[in-house]
Amino acid sequence: MNPKAHQPDSLPAPGPSALAQSEALVAQLRTELENAGGWLPFDRYMERALYAPGLGYYSGGARKFGLRGDDGSDFVTAPELSPLFAATLARPLAEALQASGTREVMEFGAGTGKLAAGLLNALDALGAEFDSYSIVDLSGELRERQRETIEAAAPALAAKVRWLDALPEHFEGVVIGNEVLDAMPVRLFASTGGVWYERGVVWRGTQAETFAFEDRPVSAAADLALLSEIESIGEIDSAGDDYVTETHDAARAFTRTICTMLTRGAAFFIDYGFPRHEYYHAQRVQGTLMCHYRHRAHADPFLYPGLQDITAHVEFTGIAEAGVETGADLLGFTSQARFLLNAGITETLAEIDPTDTKRFMPASNAVQKLLSEAEMGELFKVIAFSRGLDDTLQAFSSGDRSHTL
């Protein structure tokens, strides 16, 4: 593969070992393409690019989470930005544990382990009684980082932590997934001249030798019905300008699995995205697919396969439908800012002495990023499902937007 066919001038090139990993994944993808007749749906390409054993972005060994591109990381998440995120999130989790009478916590995609360590300490400080903290993560490299982080930051509680290779059939407790749904593979569809196509991936064996998009007409009745609904919701003129969008089969299936597994307790998912009527909008003509490499966002999913993150915004109405279809209750849906404010993040910040500027100013700046409409506060949403909870939680007590789904 010729990386120069895709690499923007502003992005740094990977080192030799990372490039070799990417080339190994490219070879696997080319073989799969040949076996499939030369065309793969985009969700299959995205799945392999992110999760191919030992070579995908999340299953390989590259560093992902950090504050700057020069430390080898690609993006920052809320738990990395401030420990106050975990300290605040622990309050609704503790409330859900108590309200459901359960004693287990499960986290998906635990990153570096900072959220887990922060939640362990905060839950303990709140007097929440829990027996175990389970982590589900596909990356062996991240599991080791998580173990090291937890043992260093929460040594007295590290014995409660375990890593799961498979989901239990039933689970009673609290589930948390921070920026998990956006990393689920998506299908791509494009409307051109009044005809809907599914966008897939081919190999261009020209001088550039690279992956490329290729569209194929949609023929499945279920897909055509869904795309017709998308046109109607977004008031999209399919005979007009080109329009590209995503559907979220994998994220919906994941939500159904978790809500089916949950027999008592609550499940919280925090991610960026929109309700359906905002997601499928006539002005969102290029969809939401985005890639992240060294803290720079771009739109080319074929750059260094396995070395960059590929994401799409979450369509939360579909997530809500998937959870409710299992019989779970929709506990709430709101912005990250409203959720954290309801949960008491400003009170948590106030516990830091403002005259201690070395501690207070960075903490205050981080909270501003978590809450600001111009940063993470409005784009990020929190959706939660429950079984066996009689009332809502304080974190959804005001500003609940479930009616917008």
C-alpha positions in Angstrom: 0.0 0.0 0.0 1.2 3.5 -0.8 0.5 5.7 2.3 1.3 8.8 0.3 -1.9 8.3 -1.6 -3.8 9.3 1.5 -1.6 11.1 3.9 -2.4 14.8 4.3 0.8 16.9 4.5 -0.2 18.0 8.1 -0.2 14.5 9.5 3.0 12.9 10.9 4.1 9.5 9.4 4.2 6.5 11.7 7.4 4.7 12.6 8.7 1.6 10.9 7.2 -0.9 13.4 3.8 0.8 13.3 3.8 1.0 9.5 4.7 -2.7 9.4 1.6 -3.5 11.5 -0.6 -1.5 9.2 0.8 -3.2 6.1 0.1 -6.6 7.7 -3.5 -5.6 8.2 -3.7 -4.3 4.7 -2.5 -7.7 3.4 -5.2 -9.4 5.5 -7.9 -7.0 4.2 -6.8 -7.5 0.6 -7.1 -11.3 1.0 -10.6 -10.9 2.5 -11.5 -8.6 -0.4 -10.4 -11.1 -3.0 -12.4 -13.9 -1.2 -15.4 -11.7 -1.2 -15.3 -10.9 -4.9 -13.4 -7.6 -4.7 -16.0 -5.6 -2.6 -16.6 -5.4 1.2 -19.3 -3.4 2.9 -17.8 -0.5 4.8 -18.9 -1.9 8.2 -16.8 -5.0 7.6 -13.8 -2.9 6.7 -14.3 -0.7 9.8 -14.6 -3.7 12.0 -11.3 -5.2 10.7 -9.5 -1.8 10.8 -10.5 -1.4 14.5 -10.6 -4.9 15.9 -8.6 -7.4 13.8 -6.8 -9.5 16.4 -3.4 -8.1 17.1 -3.5 -5.6 14.2 -6.6 -3.5 14.5 -6.6 -0.1 16.1 -8.2 -1.2 19.4 -6.8 -4.7 19.5 -3.2 -3.7 18.6 -0.6 -2.1 20.7 -0.6 1.5 19.6 -1.1 4.2 22.2 -4.6 5.8 21.8 -5.4 8.0 24.8 -3.5 11.1 25.8 -3.4 14.9 25.9 -1.1 15.7 22.9 -0.2 14.3 19.6 3.5 14.3 20.4 3.0 11.7 23.1 1.9 9.2 20.5 -1.8 9.4 21.3 -4.7 10.2 19.0 -7.5 11.7 21.2 -8.5 12.6 24.7 -11.6 11.4 26.6 -13.3 12.9 29.6 -11.7 10.6 32.2 -8.3 11.6 30.8 -9.2 15.2 30.9 -10.1 15.4 34.5 -10.5 13.1 37.6 -13.6 15.1 38.4 -15.4 13.3 35.6 -15.1 10.0 37.4 -15.7 11.5 40.8 -19.0 13.0 39.6 -20.1 10.0 37.5 -19.7 7.8 40.6 -22.7 9.5 42.3 -25.4 8.3 39.9 -23.7 4.9 39.7 -23.8 4.7 43.5 -27.4 5.8 43.5 -28.3 3.1 40.9 -26.5 0.4 42.9 -28.4 1.3 46.0 -31.8 1.7 44.3 -31.5 -1.6 42.6 -30.0 -3.5 45.6 -27.1 -4.7 43.4 -23.4 -5.0 44.1 -21.6 -5.3 40.8 -20.1 -2.8 38.3 -19.1 -3.5 34.7 -17.3 -1.2 32.4 -16.9 -1.5 28.6 -13.8 -0.2 26.8 -11.9 1.0 29.9 -9.2 2.8 28.0 -6.1 3.5 30.2 -8.0 2.5 33.3 -8.3 6.1 34.6 -12.1 6.0 34.7 -12.1 2.6 36.5 -9.6 3.8 39.1 -11.5 7.0 39.6 -14.8 5.3 40.0 -13.4 2.7 42.4 -12.0 5.4 44.7 -15.1 7.6 44.4 -17.6 4.8 45.0 -15.6 3.7 48.0 -15.5 7.3 49.3 -19.3 7.5 48.9 -19.8 4.4 50.9 -21.2 2.5 48.0 -21.1 -1.3 48.6 -20.0 -3.3 45.6 -18.3 -6.7 45.4 -16.6 -6.5 42.0 -15.7 -4.2 39.1 -15.6 -6.1 35.8 -13.9 -4.7 32.7 -14.6 -5.9 29.1 -11.8 -4.8 26.7 -10.6 -6.5 23.6 -7.1 -5.1 23.8 -4.5 -7.0 25.7 -2.2 -4.0 25.7 -4.9 -1.8 27.2 -5.7 -4.5 29.8 -2.1 -4.3 31.0 -2.2 -0.5 31.1 -5.5 -0.7 33.0 -4.1 -3.1 35.5 -1.1 -0.8 36.1 -3.2 2.3 36.4 -5.6 0.7 38.9 -2.9 -0.8 41.0 -1.2 2.5 41.2 -4.2 4.8 41.7 -6.6 2.5 43.7 -4.3 -0.1 45.3 -6.7 -0.9 48.1 -9.5 -1.8 45.7 -7.5 -3.4 42.9 -8.5 -6.9 44.1 -12.1 -6.2 43.2 -11.2 -5.8 39.5 -11.5 -8.6 37.0 -11.3 -8.7 33.2 -13.9 -10.7 31.3 -13.3 -12.6 28.0 -17.0 -13.2 27.5 -20.2 -11.6 28.7 -22.2 -13.3 31.4 -25.7 -14.5 30.4 -27.2 -12.4 33.2 -25.9 -9.4 35.1 -27.3 -7.6 38.1 -25.6 -4.2 38.8 -24.4 -1.1 37.0 -23.0 -1.0 33.5 -20.9 1.9 32.2 -19.7 2.6 28.6 -17.9 5.9 27.9 -17.2 6.5 24.2 -18.0 2.9 23.2 -21.0 3.2 20.9 -19.1 5.6 18.5 -16.5 2.9 17.9 -19.0 0.4 16.6 -18.8 -0.3 12.9 -21.4 1.5 10.7 -22.8 0.9 7.3 -22.5 3.7 4.7 -25.1 4.7 2.3 -25.1 7.3 -0.5 -27.9 8.9 -2.5 -27.0 10.1 -6.0 -29.6 11.2 -8.5 -32.5 9.7 -6.7 -30.9 6.2 -6.3 -29.6 4.8 -3.0 -26.3 3.0 -2.9 -24.4 1.1 -0.2 -20.9 2.4 0.0 -18.2 -0.3 0.2 -14.5 -0.8 -0.1 -12.4 -2.0 -3.1 -8.7 -2.2 -3.8 -7.4 0.0 -6.6 -4.4 -1.8 -8.0 -3.2 1.2 -9.9 0.1 3.0 -9.4 -1.3 4.4 -6.1 -2.3 0.9 -4.8 -4.8 1.8 -2.2 -8.2 1.2 -0.8 -11.1 3.2 -2.3 -14.9 3.6 -2.0 -17.2 2.0 -4.5 -21.0 2.2 -4.4 -23.4 -0.6 -5.2 -27.2 -0.1 -5.7 -29.3 -1.1 -2.7 -31.7 -3.9 -3.5 -32.7 -5.4 -0.1 -36.3 -4.5 0.8 -35.4 -3.8 4.4 -32.6 -1.5 3.5 -34.8 0.4 1.0 -37.5 0.8 3.6 -35.0 2.2 6.1 -33.5 4.6 3.6 -37.0 5.8 2.6 -37.6 6.5 6.3 -34.3 8.4 6.5 -35.3 10.5 3.5 -38.6 11.4 5.2 -37.2 12.1 8.6 -34.5 14.4 7.2 -36.6 15.9 4.5 -33.8 14.8 2.1 -34.2 15.5 -1.6 -32.8 12.2 -2.9 -33.1 13.5 -6.5 -31.0 16.6 -5.6 -27.5 16.8 -4.4 -25.5 13.8 -3.2 -26.2 12.7 0.4 -24.1 10.3 2.5 -25.1 8.9 5.9 -24.6 5.9 8.2 -26.7 3.3 9.9 -25.8 1.8 13.2 -26.7 -1.9 13.1 -23.7 -3.0 15.3 -24.4 -0.3 18.1 -28.1 -1.3 18.2 -27.2 -5.0 18.4 -24.7 -4.2 21.2 -27.3 -2.2 23.1 -29.9 -5.1 22.8 -27.2 -7.5 24.1 -26.4 -5.4 27.1 -30.0 -4.7 28.0 -30.9 -8.3 27.6 -28.0 -9.3 29.9 -29.1 -6.7 32.5 -31.7 -8.4 34.7 -31.6 -5.8 37.4 -29.8 -2.5 37.7 -28.8 0.2 35.2 -26.7 0.8 32.1 -25.2 4.2 31.2 -23.7 5.1 27.8 -21.9 8.4 27.3 -21.0 9.4 23.7 -21.3 12.1 21.1 -24.3 12.2 18.7 -27.9 13.3 18.1 -31.5 12.1 18.2 -32.7 10.7 14.9 -34.4 13.9 13.7 -31.1 15.8 14.1 -28.9 13.0 12.8 -30.7 12.5 9.5 -30.8 16.1 8.5 -30.8 17.6 5.0 -27.8 19.7 5.9 -25.7 16.8 7.1 -24.8 15.9 3.6 -21.5 14.1 4.3 -22.6 12.1 7.3 -20.6 12.0 10.5 -17.8 9.5 9.8 -14.5 10.8 11.2 -11.0 9.6 11.8 -8.6 10.6 14.6 -4.8 10.4 14.3 -2.3 12.3 16.5 -5.1 14.6 17.8 -6.1 15.7 14.3 -9.5 14.9 12.8 -9.8 14.0 9.1 -12.2 12.1 6.9 -10.0 9.4 5.3 -10.6 5.9 6.7 -8.0 4.4 4.5 -5.1 6.3 6.0 -2.8 3.8 7.9 -5.4 1.1 8.5 -5.1 -0.2 12.1 -3.2 3.0 13.3 -6.0 5.5 13.4 -9.4 5.7 15.1 -12.5 5.5 12.9 -15.8 6.8 14.4 -19.3 8.0 13.7 -21.6 10.0 15.8 -24.3 8.0 17.6 -27.9 8.0 16.4 -29.5 7.9 19.9 -33.1 7.2 18.9 -32.1 3.9 17.5 -30.1 3.1 20.6 -33.2 3.9 22.8 -35.4 1.7 20.6 -32.9 -1.1 20.8 -32.8 -1.0 24.6 -36.6 -0.7 25.1 -37.2 -3.5 22.7 -35.6 -5.9 25.2 -38.1 -4.8 27.9 -35.7 -2.4 29.7 -36.8 1.0 30.8 -35.4 4.2 29.3 -34.0 5.7 32.5 -33.1 9.0 30.9 -31.4 10.9 28.0 -29.7 14.3 28.4 -26.6 16.3 27.5 -23.4 15.5 29.3 -23.4 19.1 30.8 -26.9 18.7 32.3 -26.1 15.2 33.6 -22.8 16.3 35.3 -24.4 19.4 36.7 -27.3 17.4 38.1 -24.8 14.9 39.5 -22.9 17.7 41.4 -19.7 18.4 39.4 -19.6 22.0 40.5 -19.9 20.9 44.1 -17.0 18.5 43.5 -15.0 21.3 42.0 -15.8 23.5 45.0 -14.0 21.0 47.2 -10.7 22.2 45.8 -9.4 25.4 47.5 -9.5 28.2 44.9 -6.5 29.8 46.4 -4.5 26.7 45.5 -4.2 27.9 41.9 -1.9 25.0 40.8 -4.8 22.6 41.5 -7.8 24.7 41.1 -7.1 26.4 37.7 -6.5 23.2 35.7 -9.5 21.5 37.4 -11.7 24.5 36.6 -10.5 24.6 33.0 -11.2 20.9 32.6 -14.7 21.2 34.0 -15.4 24.1 31.6 -14.5 21.8 28.7 -16.7 19.0 30.1 -19.7 21.4 30.4 -19.3 24.0 27.7 -21.6 23.9 24.7 -18.6 24.8 22.5 -16.6 21.8 23.9 -18.1 18.5 25.2 -21.1 19.6 27.1 -23.7 19.7 24.4 -22.3 17.3 21.7 -21.9 14.5 24.2 -25.1 12.9 25.5 -25.9 10.4 28.3 -28.5 7.7 27.8 -29.4 5.1 30.4 -31.6 2.0 30.7 -32.7 0.2 33.8 -34.6 -2.8 35.2 -36.0 -2.8 38.7 -35.6 0.9 39.5 -38.8 2.5 40.7 -37.7 6.2 40.2 -35.3 8.2 38.1 -31.9 9.3 39.3 -30.8 12.8 40.4 -28.6 13.0 37.3 -31.7 13.0 35.1 -33.9 15.1 37.5 -33.9 18.1 35.2 -33.2 18.6 31.6 -34.2 15.1 30.5 -34.6 15.0 26.8 -36.1 11.5 26.4 -39.1 13.1 24.7 -36.8 14.2 21.8 -35.9 10.7 20.8 
